[in-house]
Amino acid sequence: MSEKELKDASLLILANKQDVPECVTIEDLTKQFALYKLCCGRSWHIQACDAQSGTGLHDGLDWLSRQLVAAGVYDIT
């Protein structure tokens, strides 16, 4: 995330397998990736999901599309 071309990029992390009892929590992922430090000044979001059932995928992609619209990268009109 230190590349100059990515300095304003939004980051979406899809945390799969959240249906598994032993899964890594969103809080632990945030700490492990040091997201508060790494993504200082940039939009980021971790979305819990289950790829098999599709749970959470739409929410994550909705967040990303709102970020793209807000940044003027994508126009939905």
C-alpha positions in Angstrom: 0.0 0.0 0.0 3.0 2.3 -0.1 3.0 2.6 -3.9 2.5 6.2 -5.0 -0.2 5.1 -7.5 -2.2 3.6 -4.6 -2.0 6.5 -2.2 -5.7 7.4 -2.6 -7.0 3.9 -3.3 -9.7 2.5 -1.1 -9.0 -0.9 0.4 -11.6 -3.6 0.8 -10.7 -6.8 2.6 -13.1 -9.7 2.4 -12.7 -11.8 5.5 -13.9 -15.2 4.3 -14.9 -18.2 6.3 -16.5 -16.1 9.0 -19.0 -19.0 9.5 -16.2 -21.2 10.9 -16.1 -21.0 14.7 -12.2 -20.8 14.8 -12.0 -18.1 12.2 -9.8 -15.0 12.7 -11.9 -12.2 14.0 -12.2 -8.8 12.2 -10.6 -7.2 15.1 -7.6 -9.6 15.0 -7.3 -9.1 11.2 -7.2 -5.3 11.7 -4.4 -5.7 14.2 -2.5 -8.3 12.2 -2.5 -6.2 9.1 -1.8 -3.0 11.2 -4.6 -1.3 9.2 -4.9 1.7 11.4 -1.2 2.5 10.7 -1.0 1.2 7.1 -4.2 2.9 5.9 -3.9 6.2 7.7 -5.7 8.8 5.6 -7.2 6.2 3.2 -10.6 4.6 3.2 -10.6 0.9 4.2 -13.1 -1.7 5.3 -13.0 -5.3 6.4 -16.2 -7.2 5.5 -17.0 -10.5 7.2 -18.2 -12.9 4.6 -18.9 -16.5 3.6 -18.1 -17.1 0.0 -20.1 -20.3 -0.3 -23.3 -18.8 0.9 -22.5 -15.3 -0.4 -23.2 -13.7 3.0 -21.4 -10.4 3.3 -20.2 -10.2 -0.3 -22.8 -7.7 -1.5 -22.2 -5.5 1.6 -18.5 -5.4 0.9 -19.0 -4.6 -2.8 -21.6 -2.0 -2.0 -19.1 -0.3 0.3 -16.5 -0.3 -2.5 -18.9 1.0 -5.1 -19.9 3.9 -2.8 -16.2 4.7 -2.3 -15.7 4.8 -6.1 -18.7 7.1 -6.6 -17.5 9.4 -3.8 -14.0 9.6 -5.3 -15.5 10.4 -8.7 -14.0 7.3 -10.3 -17.3 5.8 -11.1 -20.6 7.5 -12.0 -23.8 5.6 -11.5 -26.0 8.2 -13.2 
